[in-house]
Amino acid sequence: MSSIAASDTRVRRYVLGVLVVVYTFNFIDRQILAILLESIKADLGLSDQALGFLAGFAFAAFYATMGIPIALWADRGNRRNLISLALALWSVMTALSGLAQNFWQLAVARVGVGIGEAGCSPPAHSIIADYYPPNERATALGIYALGIPLGIMFGLFLGGWINEAFGWRRAFFVVGLPGLLLALVVRFTVTEPERGSSESRPVNDDRPGIMETFRFLASRPSFVHLTFAGALAAFVGYGVISWFPSFLIRTHGMGTTDIGLWLGLIMGIAGGAGMYLGGVTADKLGARDTRWYLWSAGVAMVIAVPFGFAAYLSANPYLALILFAPPIFAANFWQATSFAQTQSLVRLRMRSVASSILLFVANIIGLGAGPWAVGALSDALAPHYGADSLRWSLMIFGSVNFWVAYHYYVGGKHLEKDLARVDEPY
């Protein structure tokens, strides 16, 4: 058991539970745009490439870039207070998205959401690492990562229904404003843990900077490969989830209420199961052979490919949704173990910055380029395939999962050695 006393078990479970809710709000506010894209396109007269920019680069460029200096603050200051402040900021900016009258106003609001959300995961990962020891960390971070499918599920539910009943602008107001109340809950009820308490590792006054942390991580091959694997997995994942609702509308003629219900259930149930079981599987297999902390994610990504192809080729929208469940399940295996190993590979006051570096690469390549690239390829294929151009664009991007698996395989081969030299000079 960790050095956290048994009497603190309820405390750490409460903190983890609150952080799951915060991360759920994070993804509701981030991904609700996906279910609203077609309505915004019709109202503001935007192209697929412009919509892909809003779903991707407008958010990701600032989310990823601001994440690193904010994470440095987290490694040196109070992580709980930072999360509370960040939550309040992104909630306000989400609500303001509903007031946008043109592309640029909506882009500015998305930038604001990105800056706010940059203050969520790096300090949250660091807090969780101080509450949960290495042999439980992937499972704990898998539970934290449940905020992704839960957030997408509720975003699709609420966004789809509110969009059809009241319009896309009202949807932004409804999902954004409650975050202000949650920010108060975080500030006044979450306990900031002592750094290193889960491993009884002493924390010193050494406060490494961004470049020192970057050089430390760059000298660990396992981190380099898991970072590129995560970035490519995010490239596929964000591209697909941003455009799959539009694919169902264009190719199968579904309405946003039905899409929000059925796709939301798949994201919540299959995606949530993948997040949680990805962490549990990595902890169990990795305890026997360290390489499987990363290999488990690579195997899952390969399994996702044929089911994804079948979903895009299906002539029935409900069969397409059913076939989409296994890829969503398998594609979520990578999150928990990637961030867990990142926390284990670095020194105590590097943890938030290490997470932010992984998130920076994953989000610039994944969230930034993924939705935009799918939209751009769809535009390029439209003269030949018409409304089906999005179907073929999504299929092409699904094959990137084989590249993801390669990096997890190579990273796993280096992991044990890199974990053993966490306190060695680089």
Beta strands, then each sheet from edge to edge (+ up, - down):
end
